[in-house]
Amino acid sequence: MTATAPPPAPLPAPPLVPPRAALRDTLGVGIGIFPLGLAFGVLLTQSGYAGGGPRSSRC
């Protein structure tokens, strides 16, 4: 006879995080990513990238 292991216990639910704590944790990332995106946009513009997309008027 072979013994079977009992099924694993379910994981406990993660604690709820108040919105204020979540905002405090992510605010630094948001403040840091904005100038990075701005600098990347300036770099692309100065290198001649015109942007555009699926509805671009470029032929």
Summary of the structure (lengths in Angstrom):
residues: 59
radius of gyration: 24.9
end to end distance: 74.3
largest distance: 74.3
contacts: 61
relative contact order: 0.06
helix: 47%
strand: 0%
